[in-house]
């Protein structure tokens, strides 16, 4: 498989809060880089393409865009 990422992601296991509209959903950030992250969620249905991600320990706080999703995970790009 061809690796297209510009930045190497590092494996972590930190809680992250996905905030969108007037809602918030808890997830687990499994890996992160300066450009984006992968977040495990209970269910990705209804998560919009644009949201805020706040990761514990201030690893990232701010807007991001969903670039892929499956039933239990989403990949986001920081904007």
N, C-alpha and C positions, 0 to 999 in steps of 0.2 A: 504494500500500500504506500502510495506517495504521500509524504509528509508535507503539508502546505503551510504550516504555521511558521510565522516569522520569529516568534519567541518561544523558547522552551518553557513548558509548563512544569511547575513543581507540584508534587503530590502533597495535599494537605487534608485535614479532616476538621473543618471549622463550620459552625453554624452560620447561615446567611439568611437574611430576611429579604424576600422578594416583595416589593411594594409597588402597587399599581392601582389606579383609580382610588377608591377609598378602602382598599383591601390590603392584606399582608398575608404572605404564605411563608412558612418556615421551610428551609431546605438545608442540605449539607453540601458545602463546597468541597469537591473532591480534588480538583486541581485548579491552579491559577497561574497567570502570567501577567505581564504589564498590559497585554492586549485583550485578555478575556478569561473566562472560567467555565468549568463544567459544574453544574449544580444538580444534585439528586433531590427529587421531590416525590411526595406521595403520589401525586397525579398531576400531569402537565396540562390536562384539559382546562381551557379557560385562561391560561396564562397568555397575556398579550405580547406582541412583538417588542414593545418598548416599555421599560420598567426601571425601577431603581433597585440596586442590589447593595445591601449593607452587610458586610462580612465582619464577624467578631474579630477583635484585636486590631480593628482599623486597617485590615489588609486592603479593603476597597470599600468606598462609600460613594455612590453616585449612579448616574444613568447608564444604562446598557441596552443593547439590542439583541434579541434572540436570533441566532443564526441557524440553529437546528434544534429539534426536539423529538423525543420519543415518549413513550408512555410514562417513564419514571425519571428522565433526565432532560436537562436543557443545556445548550451551549450558548454562551453570551459573549458579545464583543463589547468592550467598554467604549463609551463615546464621550 
